[in-house]
Amino acid sequence: MTGSHAACPECAETWLLSGGERVVVRAVRAGDAERERAFVQALSRESRYYRFLTGGRVSDAVIDLFLENEAGLALVVTAEVDGLPVIVANGNYVVTGEEVGEFAVAVADDWQGKGIGRRLIQRLRDAAIGAGLRLLRGDVLSENRRMLALMREFGFSARRNPEDSLLYEVRLALSGQAVGEPRVMAA
């Protein structure tokens, strides 16, 4: 196992981003509700659509499901903005069946392209392996080309969702994989 998160996926860890910014990834806390709502509402219409399949307002009930994730792991990434911690990304997986975790990530528009999404996916993947899951799966809108490309980098398979042709179902078999770097990374 590599990195401090391998043994403790909910423990806080500081990341140095490509632009020199420092962010902290940690497990979601009960006191994050207001910051999480602000994060979700500040996402662009496109980012909300890609993450929640709606460009409109995301209900408090949906946000509460993320905050109360008891069957899996929910992480937030915070940055200090004007001296206050602000959520700039989140990611989670929920155990939905026998050793299967359904995952999702979202990154604030101003923080995209800095490697946060890639690192969040790796952290969730490593935690899922550590929790004994055999599969990670998710749904990605067919037009979300950046996410589909990232999924391919991590070795996820992608196929049209048989129940909704606008979605790809992405799947990554975890058995036999080691915690750490993904199998394939783009330069």
PyMOL commands that set and color helices and strands:
alter all, ss='L'
color gray80, all
select helices_A, chain A and resi 30-42+45-52+60-67+109-111+116-130+145-153
alter helices_A, ss='H'
color red, helices_A
select strands_A, chain A and resi 13-16+22-27+72-81+84-97+100-107+135-141+157-161+164-173
alter strands_A, ss='S'
color yellow, strands_A
deselect
rebuild
show_as cartoon
